[in-house]
Amino acid sequence: MISKVVDELAALIHRINIEAVQAEAAGVRHYGIKDDFLSFEEEGLGGLILANDDAREYRRCVDAMHAIAAGKAERISRSAVASLIQRTILKALDAPHTAAERDFSKRLAAALGELREELKAKSVLWEIHLPAELLTDRLPCSFGRCEFYLGDATSMPRLLERVGRTNASGKEGARSKEISQFLRETFNETVEGKIVISTTVHAVDAIAAQILGQGLIRQTVDILSFFANLGGQPRSQILLPEDPRPALAKAFLFSEEAGERHAASTWVGPVAPFSFSGPHLHSAGLERTSEMLKRETPSQFELRLLSALQWAGKASVEPRREEAFLLFAVSLESLLLERNDKSEIAETLALRLAHLVSGPATRSMVYHDTKKLYRIRSKIVHSGSFDVGEDQLSEIRYYTRLALLTMLLSPHFSGLGSDEQLTDWFRCRLLNLQMGEERS
């Protein structure tokens, strides 16, 4: 696969080189930009502008090569792959005419060979440390693959010593020491005196590590928001740097006709810090969720459950009712529906939820409730806004929580591993069969 994309990149570079040679002979180059262009440069290698078909072919090569090199684990970032391809193009073209090799074909072969080797680079272990807010527990503690700690006199010396041992260049020149000192100071500003969440990921480059690490921390924090808001306590969540801070949203309204005026305010955001010691957490499947998050390769069923928990966690702290309603609906869909199956979504969802969370006496009620809630979901999506009442939000919140907790805590689901096994479970319930029973 990679050879095919490298060959396509080679053809693109050949075409660019011919255009450059023709432009140099004519003394001027007209790019004729019609619908797309991009430019890049690197010190010592010159720069390049690509337009129209060349620009599109370049982007396609970057996307294709990134998809192959990164794999499912996204171990290398697209920007890193783009930088490698840009360097390959510039080395082959040699716009400054400074390369020792004067033959274009040989330069191109050498540059493509270097690209192949760089794309084979092995992943290394990276740590990401992200400051957080609104956590009250005695630290350090862990959940899933994340560690929660306080940047205090106990943790800081050890961390700074480890940061100081990292020196990418391996040189001790003045510039290297200056950069090293800057990075240590930045780490100190990020961590010292703050609640910090850290995790580790395997990646080829820092950008991929940042994307993977922040995604893992975001998933963990969102899932914790689901558990934090189960017990009827004031809304709580752990805040990451990109999250909006708590605020009092004020409004003023008056009516000349009625002769009335009012000041109104609504508290937006969490009003209580998160605590792992909440009395309801450990009876709600918190430990099982942590174990699922720890696994490098969760099963299909576990990935489905974690995704649904994350959507429900986002919904639990979303202040806008219609947005929260949609997020709870997405959680139910990701938990109960077949992947890529868009046929009769509402019907399938209603049937599965009814058989998951209720017995024969109340199954019809749950079915009709779900169909009604899904009609509200459709109105929000298609009209752009809908007046969602607290009663409607609380209903979909209730069913989502009940479905998730049933799958987390019921022994019927403890041994499921694949999507097919979950589908079989629902099929047996709908047809009143035992698991594994043959159909005539």
Disulfide bonds with the S-S distance in Angstrom:
none
